[in-house]
């Protein structure tokens, strides 16, 4: 089971996921991704998976679909914090070549700010307050 936290951070919307992101969670994950990438907002989305222990193929597919949908609308999405088994799974499946990724939230905000002047890069402002 996964837990989700949504917040606005430095002109972006961020969805943090913790726990296992497996098939039974995908319906809820899809709903949370839609909430974070609401069509009423063109704000970029950061999906923080640093507390995710594993990710299944359905979860990976949803990440790629959401990123593509945002790009079609002229927005962006970055996935951050892939570590351990979740990172290995994403790499083995070749999904890492499809996703725009960063090591952490600060790096993602910096990358997004470099492409969009309306995003204010604030070093040290991560989802975890670091």
OpenMM code with the backbone's topology and positions (N, CA, C; nanometers):
from openmm import Vec3, app, unit

residues = "UNK UNK UNK UNK UNK UNK UNK UNK UNK UNK UNK UNK UNK UNK UNK UNK UNK UNK UNK UNK UNK UNK UNK UNK UNK UNK UNK UNK UNK UNK UNK UNK UNK UNK UNK UNK UNK UNK UNK UNK UNK UNK UNK UNK UNK UNK UNK UNK UNK UNK UNK UNK UNK UNK UNK UNK UNK UNK UNK UNK UNK UNK UNK UNK UNK UNK UNK UNK UNK UNK UNK UNK UNK UNK UNK UNK UNK UNK UNK UNK UNK UNK UNK UNK UNK UNK UNK UNK UNK UNK UNK UNK UNK UNK UNK UNK UNK UNK UNK UNK UNK UNK UNK UNK UNK UNK UNK UNK UNK UNK UNK UNK UNK UNK UNK UNK UNK UNK UNK UNK UNK UNK UNK UNK UNK UNK UNK UNK UNK UNK".split()
positions = [
    Vec3(0.0837, -0.1187, 0.0000),
    Vec3(0.0000, 0.0000, 0.0000),
    Vec3(0.0875, 0.1240, 0.0000),
    Vec3(0.0449, 0.2239, -0.0725),
    Vec3(0.1201, 0.3487, -0.0826),
    Vec3(0.0424, 0.4619, -0.0157),
    Vec3(0.1183, 0.5600, 0.0289),
    Vec3(0.0608, 0.6822, 0.0839),
    Vec3(0.1014, 0.7976, -0.0065),
    Vec3(0.0179, 0.9009, -0.0120),
    Vec3(0.0398, 1.0123, -0.1024),
    Vec3(0.0305, 1.1432, -0.0264),
    Vec3(0.1130, 1.2390, -0.0671),
    Vec3(0.1066, 1.3745, -0.0120),
    Vec3(0.1209, 1.4708, -0.1291),
    Vec3(0.0326, 1.5684, -0.1361),
    Vec3(0.0323, 1.6661, -0.2441),
    Vec3(0.0580, 1.8031, -0.1854),
    Vec3(0.1432, 1.8817, -0.2531),
    Vec3(0.1653, 2.0192, -0.2082),
    Vec3(0.2209, 2.1025, -0.3216),
    Vec3(0.2088, 2.2341, -0.3058),
    Vec3(0.2711, 2.3284, -0.3986),
    Vec3(0.4053, 2.3659, -0.3385),
    Vec3(0.5051, 2.3728, -0.4257),
    Vec3(0.6400, 2.4028, -0.3792),
    Vec3(0.7126, 2.4803, -0.4882),
    Vec3(0.7512, 2.6033, -0.4588),
    Vec3(0.8280, 2.6856, -0.5525),
    Vec3(0.7677, 2.6871, -0.6925),
    Vec3(0.6416, 2.7207, -0.7039),
    Vec3(0.5712, 2.7347, -0.8321),
    Vec3(0.5489, 2.6037, -0.9061),
    Vec3(0.5623, 2.4922, -0.8386),
    Vec3(0.5338, 2.3623, -0.8997),
    Vec3(0.4377, 2.2868, -0.8091),
    Vec3(0.3782, 2.1841, -0.8652),
    Vec3(0.2929, 2.0951, -0.7860),
    Vec3(0.3737, 1.9686, -0.7612),
    Vec3(0.3696, 1.9176, -0.6390),
    Vec3(0.4482, 1.7994, -0.6076),
    Vec3(0.3620, 1.6916, -0.5438),
    Vec3(0.3819, 1.5703, -0.5942),
    Vec3(0.3162, 1.4527, -0.5396),
    Vec3(0.4246, 1.3625, -0.4835),
    Vec3(0.4204, 1.3388, -0.3531),
    Vec3(0.5148, 1.2474, -0.2886),
    Vec3(0.4450, 1.1151, -0.2647),
    Vec3(0.5149, 1.0074, -0.2996),
    Vec3(0.4592, 0.8730, -0.2850),
    Vec3(0.5501, 0.7942, -0.1927),
    Vec3(0.4897, 0.7255, -0.0960),
    Vec3(0.5689, 0.6391, -0.0082),
    Vec3(0.5059, 0.5012, -0.0032),
    Vec3(0.5905, 0.4001, 0.0141),
    Vec3(0.5432, 0.2621, 0.0184),
    Vec3(0.5574, 0.1954, -0.1173),
    Vec3(0.4886, 0.0842, -0.1335),
    Vec3(0.4954, 0.0063, -0.2575),
    Vec3(0.3904, 0.0550, -0.3561),
    Vec3(0.4336, 0.0782, -0.4771),
    Vec3(0.3439, 0.1244, -0.5829),
    Vec3(0.3219, 0.0080, -0.6788),
    Vec3(0.2318, -0.0813, -0.6381),
    Vec3(0.2041, -0.2025, -0.7151),
    Vec3(0.0643, -0.1949, -0.7764),
    Vec3(0.0286, -0.2950, -0.8506),
    Vec3(-0.0976, -0.2985, -0.9260),
    Vec3(-0.2204, -0.2566, -0.8438),
    Vec3(-0.2399, -0.3087, -0.7232),
    Vec3(-0.3616, -0.2698, -0.6485),
    Vec3(-0.3703, -0.1203, -0.6189),
    Vec3(-0.2580, -0.0504, -0.6196),
    Vec3(-0.2549, 0.0925, -0.5886),
    Vec3(-0.2767, 0.1811, -0.7095),
    Vec3(-0.2734, 0.1250, -0.8280),
    Vec3(-0.2673, 0.2083, -0.9485),
    Vec3(-0.3894, 0.2956, -0.9709),
    Vec3(-0.5063, 0.2519, -0.9327),
    Vec3(-0.6250, 0.3359, -0.9507),
    Vec3(-0.6118, 0.4621, -0.8655),
    Vec3(-0.5679, 0.4448, -0.7418),
    Vec3(-0.5495, 0.5612, -0.6538),
    Vec3(-0.4322, 0.6470, -0.7029),
    Vec3(-0.3240, 0.5828, -0.7480),
    Vec3(-0.2091, 0.6564, -0.8002),
    Vec3(-0.2508, 0.7414, -0.9197),
    Vec3(-0.3315, 0.6841, -1.0087),
    Vec3(-0.3813, 0.7587, -1.1248),
    Vec3(-0.4597, 0.8821, -1.0784),
    Vec3(-0.5459, 0.8649, -0.9791),
    Vec3(-0.6258, 0.9773, -0.9285),
    Vec3(-0.5361, 1.0849, -0.8679),
    Vec3(-0.4341, 1.0452, -0.7948),
    Vec3(-0.3425, 1.1414, -0.7336),
    Vec3(-0.2595, 1.2135, -0.8397),
    Vec3(-0.2158, 1.1401, -0.9432),
    Vec3(-0.1430, 1.2040, -1.0529),
    Vec3(-0.2315, 1.3060, -1.1242),
    Vec3(-0.3577, 1.2709, -1.1459),
    Vec3(-0.4508, 1.3644, -1.2115),
    Vec3(-0.4717, 1.4884, -1.1264),
    Vec3(-0.4801, 1.4697, -0.9961),
    Vec3(-0.4965, 1.5830, -0.9056),
    Vec3(-0.3737, 1.6745, -0.9147),
    Vec3(-0.2551, 1.6148, -0.9149),
    Vec3(-0.1316, 1.6939, -0.9211),
    Vec3(-0.1164, 1.7641, -1.0550),
    Vec3(-0.1658, 1.7015, -1.1612),
    Vec3(-0.1497, 1.7580, -1.2951),
    Vec3(-0.2807, 1.8161, -1.3480),
    Vec3(-0.3589, 1.8729, -1.2592),
    Vec3(-0.4913, 1.9260, -1.2938),
    Vec3(-0.4873, 2.0110, -1.4198),
    Vec3(-0.5793, 1.9860, -1.5128),
    Vec3(-0.5838, 2.0632, -1.6372),
    Vec3(-0.6020, 2.2136, -1.6147),
    Vec3(-0.6541, 2.2527, -1.5000),
    Vec3(-0.6742, 2.3937, -1.4719),
    Vec3(-0.5435, 2.4651, -1.4386),
    Vec3(-0.4362, 2.3888, -1.4267),
    Vec3(-0.3065, 2.4469, -1.3942),
    Vec3(-0.2037, 2.4039, -1.4979),
    Vec3(-0.1175, 2.4973, -1.5357),
    Vec3(-0.0093, 2.4594, -1.6257),
    Vec3(0.1218, 2.4469, -1.5483),
    Vec3(0.1126, 2.4453, -1.4155),
    Vec3(0.2315, 2.4309, -1.3321),
    Vec3(0.2964, 2.2945, -1.3546),
    Vec3(0.4287, 2.2916, -1.3609),
    Vec3(0.4974, 2.1634, -1.3736),
    Vec3(0.4716, 2.0758, -1.2510),
    Vec3(0.4907, 1.9459, -1.2695),
    Vec3(0.4664, 1.8493, -1.1626),
    Vec3(0.5964, 1.7754, -1.1316),
    Vec3(0.6228, 1.7604, -1.0027),
    Vec3(0.7331, 1.6761, -0.9562),
    Vec3(0.6710, 1.5582, -0.8845),
    Vec3(0.7100, 1.4373, -0.9237),
    Vec3(0.6650, 1.3165, -0.8546),
    Vec3(0.7845, 1.2653, -0.7758),
    Vec3(0.7748, 1.2722, -0.6436),
    Vec3(0.8837, 1.2327, -0.5547),
    Vec3(0.8629, 1.0876, -0.5104),
    Vec3(0.9509, 1.0013, -0.5572),
    Vec3(0.9430, 0.8588, -0.5239),
    Vec3(1.0521, 0.8164, -0.4268),
    Vec3(1.1121, 0.9114, -0.3551),
    Vec3(1.2243, 0.8795, -0.2662),
    Vec3(1.1856, 0.7858, -0.1521),
    Vec3(1.0576, 0.7804, -0.1169),
    Vec3(1.0127, 0.6905, -0.0100),
    Vec3(0.9355, 0.5709, -0.0660),
    Vec3(0.9505, 0.5468, -0.1960),
    Vec3(0.8817, 0.4349, -0.2606),
    Vec3(0.9729, 0.3131, -0.2609),
    Vec3(0.9259, 0.2031, -0.2051),
    Vec3(1.0093, 0.0835, -0.1931),
    Vec3(1.0157, 0.0034, -0.3224),
    Vec3(0.9063, 0.0018, -0.3972),
    Vec3(0.9056, -0.0676, -0.5260),
    Vec3(0.7953, -0.0095, -0.6122),
    Vec3(0.8128, -0.0305, -0.7445),
    Vec3(0.7144, 0.0208, -0.8390),
    Vec3(0.6899, -0.0862, -0.9439),
    Vec3(0.5640, -0.1143, -0.9684),
    Vec3(0.5261, -0.2155, -1.0664),
    Vec3(0.5116, -0.1566, -1.2049),
    Vec3(0.4894, -0.2432, -1.3021),
    Vec3(0.4801, -0.1987, -1.4417),
    Vec3(0.3634, -0.1027, -1.4636),
    Vec3(0.2518, -0.1247, -1.3955),
    Vec3(0.1366, -0.0350, -1.4118),
    Vec3(0.1693, 0.1046, -1.3597),
    Vec3(0.2425, 0.1127, -1.2509),
    Vec3(0.2843, 0.2422, -1.1968),
    Vec3(0.3787, 0.3138, -1.2901),
    Vec3(0.4712, 0.2389, -1.3492),
    Vec3(0.5637, 0.2986, -1.4457),
    Vec3(0.4881, 0.3516, -1.5670),
    Vec3(0.3914, 0.2743, -1.6139),
    Vec3(0.3115, 0.3159, -1.7288),
    Vec3(0.2367, 0.4459, -1.6980),
    Vec3(0.1818, 0.4572, -1.5780),
    Vec3(0.1102, 0.5790, -1.5399),
    Vec3(0.2032, 0.7001, -1.5360),
    Vec3(0.3256, 0.6819, -1.4884),
    Vec3(0.4216, 0.7922, -1.4866),
    Vec3(0.4495, 0.8419, -1.6287),
    Vec3(0.4733, 0.7489, -1.7197),
    Vec3(0.5021, 0.7855, -1.8587),
    Vec3(0.3804, 0.8531, -1.9216),
    Vec3(0.2605, 0.7990, -1.8992),
    Vec3(0.1389, 0.8581, -1.9557),
    Vec3(0.1169, 0.9991, -1.9038),
    Vec3(0.1335, 1.0183, -1.7751),
    Vec3(0.1122, 1.1512, -1.7164),
    Vec3(0.2133, 1.2509, -1.7719),
    Vec3(0.3386, 1.2094, -1.7826),
    Vec3(0.4407, 1.2986, -1.8380),
    Vec3(0.4050, 1.3385, -1.9806),
    Vec3(0.3622, 1.2429, -2.0607),
    Vec3(0.3245, 1.2724, -2.1997),
    Vec3(0.2049, 1.3666, -2.2067),
    Vec3(0.1053, 1.3438, -2.1211),
    Vec3(-0.0130, 1.4306, -2.1200),
    Vec3(0.0251, 1.5741, -2.0842),
    Vec3(0.1128, 1.5896, -1.9857),
    Vec3(0.1561, 1.7240, -1.9470),
    Vec3(0.2333, 1.7912, -2.0597),
    Vec3(0.3183, 1.7158, -2.1263),
    Vec3(0.3960, 1.7732, -2.2365),
    Vec3(0.3055, 1.8172, -2.3508),
    Vec3(0.1992, 1.7422, -2.3771),
    Vec3(0.1029, 1.7815, -2.4809),
    Vec3(0.0363, 1.9140, -2.4468),
    Vec3(0.0182, 1.9405, -2.3172),
    Vec3(-0.0432, 2.0657, -2.2720),
    Vec3(0.0585, 2.1780, -2.2587),
    Vec3(0.1856, 2.1474, -2.2855),
    Vec3(0.2895, 2.2494, -2.2753),
    Vec3(0.3499, 2.2616, -2.1369),
    Vec3(0.3246, 2.1658, -2.0507),
    Vec3(0.3814, 2.1668, -1.9168),
    Vec3(0.4885, 2.0583, -1.9081),
    Vec3(0.5415, 2.0381, -1.7891),
    Vec3(0.6477, 1.9393, -1.7713),
    Vec3(0.6247, 1.8592, -1.6445),
    Vec3(0.6866, 1.7418, -1.6403),
    Vec3(0.6845, 1.6577, -1.5214),
    Vec3(0.8231, 1.5997, -1.5017),
    Vec3(0.8666, 1.5945, -1.3770),
    Vec3(0.9924, 1.5294, -1.3444),
    Vec3(0.9686, 1.4304, -1.2322),
    Vec3(1.0350, 1.3172, -1.2431),
    Vec3(1.0294, 1.2141, -1.1402),
    Vec3(1.1609, 1.2189, -1.0640),
    Vec3(1.1530, 1.2217, -0.9323),
    Vec3(1.2742, 1.2328, -0.8507),
    Vec3(1.2793, 1.1226, -0.7451),
    Vec3(1.3995, 1.0997, -0.6955),
    Vec3(1.4186, 1.0137, -0.5794),
    Vec3(1.4129, 0.8646, -0.6041),
    Vec3(1.4302, 0.8216, -0.7269),
    Vec3(1.4299, 0.6771, -0.7521),
    Vec3(1.5552, 0.6148, -0.6909),
    Vec3(1.5352, 0.5220, -0.5995),
    Vec3(1.6480, 0.4554, -0.5339),
    Vec3(1.6181, 0.3072, -0.5181),
    Vec3(1.7200, 0.2322, -0.4866),
    Vec3(1.7047, 0.0911, -0.4533),
    Vec3(1.6324, 0.0097, -0.5582),
    Vec3(1.5424, -0.0753, -0.5092),
    Vec3(1.4703, -0.1685, -0.5963),
    Vec3(1.3838, -0.0952, -0.6987),
    Vec3(1.3235, 0.0158, -0.6579),
    Vec3(1.2394, 0.0927, -0.7510),
    Vec3(1.3237, 0.1438, -0.8680),
    Vec3(1.4429, 0.1949, -0.8393),
    Vec3(1.5313, 0.2450, -0.9452),
    Vec3(1.5748, 0.1308, -1.0373),
    Vec3(1.6139, 0.0195, -0.9780),
    Vec3(1.6568, -0.0963, -1.0571),
    Vec3(1.5464, -0.1426, -1.1516),
    Vec3(1.4240, -0.1476, -1.1026),
    Vec3(1.3111, -0.1912, -1.1840),
    Vec3(1.2885, -0.0960, -1.3012),
    Vec3(1.2898, 0.0328, -1.2739),
    Vec3(1.2696, 0.1329, -1.3785),
    Vec3(1.3804, 0.1231, -1.4832),
    Vec3(1.5043, 0.1042, -1.4393),
    Vec3(1.6164, 0.0931, -1.5326),
    Vec3(1.6093, -0.0354, -1.6147),
    Vec3(1.5785, -0.1469, -1.5491),
    Vec3(1.5702, -0.2746, -1.6203),
    Vec3(1.4614, -0.2741, -1.7272),
    Vec3(1.3546, -0.2032, -1.7011),
    Vec3(1.2441, -0.1953, -1.7976),
    Vec3(1.2681, -0.0883, -1.9042),
    Vec3(1.3729, -0.0108, -1.8902),
    Vec3(1.4031, 0.0931, -1.9877),
    Vec3(1.3173, 0.2175, -1.9741),
    Vec3(1.2426, 0.2269, -1.8675),
    Vec3(1.1541, 0.3418, -1.8463),
    Vec3(1.2357, 0.4666, -1.8117),
    Vec3(1.3554, 0.4480, -1.7574),
    Vec3(1.4384, 0.5626, -1.7217),
    Vec3(1.4733, 0.6486, -1.8429),
    Vec3(1.4691, 0.5891, -1.9623),
    Vec3(1.4982, 0.6661, -2.0835),
    Vec3(1.3764, 0.7461, -2.1296),
    Vec3(1.2592, 0.7130, -2.0785),
    Vec3(1.1360, 0.7829, -2.1160),
    Vec3(1.0984, 0.8924, -2.0177),
    Vec3(1.1380, 0.8750, -1.8921),
    Vec3(1.1030, 0.9714, -1.7884),
    Vec3(1.2091, 1.0794, -1.7759),
    Vec3(1.1654, 1.1988, -1.7470),
    Vec3(1.2581, 1.3055, -1.7110),
    Vec3(1.2785, 1.2926, -1.5606),
    Vec3(1.4034, 1.2707, -1.5211),
    Vec3(1.4311, 1.2431, -1.3803),
    Vec3(1.5355, 1.3394, -1.3246),
    Vec3(1.5362, 1.3485, -1.1932),
    Vec3(1.6379, 1.4231, -1.1196),
    Vec3(1.6653, 1.3466, -0.9914),
    Vec3(1.7798, 1.3715, -0.9334),
    Vec3(1.8175, 1.3009, -0.8114),
    Vec3(1.7278, 1.3377, -0.6939),
    Vec3(1.6898, 1.4675, -0.6868),
    Vec3(1.6095, 1.5122, -0.5728),
    Vec3(1.5224, 1.6309, -0.6145),
    Vec3(1.4423, 1.6777, -0.5225),
    Vec3(1.3472, 1.7851, -0.5510),
    Vec3(1.4188, 1.9143, -0.5888),
    Vec3(1.5251, 1.9488, -0.5170),
    Vec3(1.5979, 2.0717, -0.5484),
    Vec3(1.6519, 2.0695, -0.6908),
    Vec3(1.7093, 1.9558, -0.7324),
    Vec3(1.7615, 1.9449, -0.8688),
    Vec3(1.6490, 1.9584, -0.9713),
    Vec3(1.5346, 1.8985, -0.9421),
    Vec3(1.4204, 1.9071, -1.0340),
    Vec3(1.3719, 2.0507, -1.0465),
    Vec3(1.3614, 2.1215, -0.9352),
    Vec3(1.3176, 2.2607, -0.9392),
    Vec3(1.4176, 2.3444, -1.0184),
    Vec3(1.5457, 2.3190, -0.9996),
    Vec3(1.6471, 2.3911, -1.0757),
    Vec3(1.6356, 2.3654, -1.2243),
    Vec3(1.6139, 2.2404, -1.2625),
    Vec3(1.5987, 2.2052, -1.4035),
    Vec3(1.4739, 2.2693, -1.4622),
    Vec3(1.3637, 2.2626, -1.3890),
    Vec3(1.2394, 2.3227, -1.4369),
    Vec3(1.2527, 2.4742, -1.4473),
    Vec3(1.3199, 2.5366, -1.3510),
    Vec3(1.3379, 2.6819, -1.3522),
    Vec3(1.4230, 2.7262, -1.4703),
    Vec3(1.5176, 2.6413, -1.5112),
    Vec3(1.6027, 2.6748, -1.6261),
    Vec3(1.5230, 2.6802, -1.7557),
    Vec3(1.4079, 2.6127, -1.7587),
    Vec3(1.3239, 2.6094, -1.8786),
    Vec3(1.2012, 2.6996, -1.8685),
    Vec3(1.1758, 2.7555, -1.7512),
    Vec3(1.0548, 2.8354, -1.7317),
    Vec3(1.0860, 2.9463, -1.6320),
    Vec3(1.0891, 3.0694, -1.6788),
    Vec3(1.1245, 3.1828, -1.5935),
    Vec3(1.0245, 3.2098, -1.4822),
    Vec3(0.9042, 3.1536, -1.4907),
    Vec3(0.8047, 3.1786, -1.3864),
    Vec3(0.8277, 3.0907, -1.2637),
    Vec3(0.9179, 2.9923, -1.2758),
    Vec3(0.9480, 2.9052, -1.1622),
    Vec3(1.0651, 2.9650, -1.0861),
    Vec3(1.0452, 2.9807, -0.9582),
    Vec3(1.1492, 3.0379, -0.8737),
    Vec3(1.2249, 2.9232, -0.8086),
    Vec3(1.3509, 2.9085, -0.8450),
    Vec3(1.4347, 2.8043, -0.7853),
    Vec3(1.4783, 2.8522, -0.6476),
    Vec3(1.4406, 2.7793, -0.5451),
    Vec3(1.4750, 2.8123, -0.4086),
    Vec3(1.5580, 2.6985, -0.3510),
    Vec3(1.6910, 2.7101, -0.3554),
    Vec3(1.7757, 2.6026, -0.3057),
    Vec3(1.7414, 2.5655, -0.1636),
    Vec3(1.7416, 2.4374, -0.1363),
    Vec3(1.7169, 2.3886, -0.0019),
    Vec3(1.5719, 2.3695, 0.0341),
    Vec3(1.4772, 2.4055, -0.0537),
    Vec3(1.3345, 2.3880, -0.0232),
    Vec3(1.2869, 2.2593, -0.0847),
    Vec3(1.2991, 2.1511, -0.0112),
    Vec3(1.2507, 2.0238, -0.0602),
    Vec3(1.1236, 1.9869, 0.0120),
    Vec3(1.0654, 1.8769, -0.0307),
    Vec3(0.9409, 1.8295, 0.0304),
    Vec3(0.9612, 1.7958, 0.1756),
    Vec3(1.0836, 1.7666, 0.2121),
    Vec3(1.1106, 1.7228, 0.3484),
    Vec3(1.1724, 1.8335, 0.4319),
    Vec3(1.1745, 1.9559, 0.3743),
    Vec3(1.2225, 2.0708, 0.4496),
    Vec3(1.3731, 2.0791, 0.4590),
    Vec3(1.4473, 2.0084, 0.3800),
    Vec3(1.5938, 2.0090, 0.3866),
    Vec3(1.6494, 2.1279, 0.3144),
] * unit.nanometer
topology = app.Topology()
chain = topology.addChain("A")
for resn in residues:
    res = topology.addResidue(resn, chain)
    for name in ("N", "CA", "C"):
        topology.addAtom(name, app.Element.getBySymbol(name[0]), res)
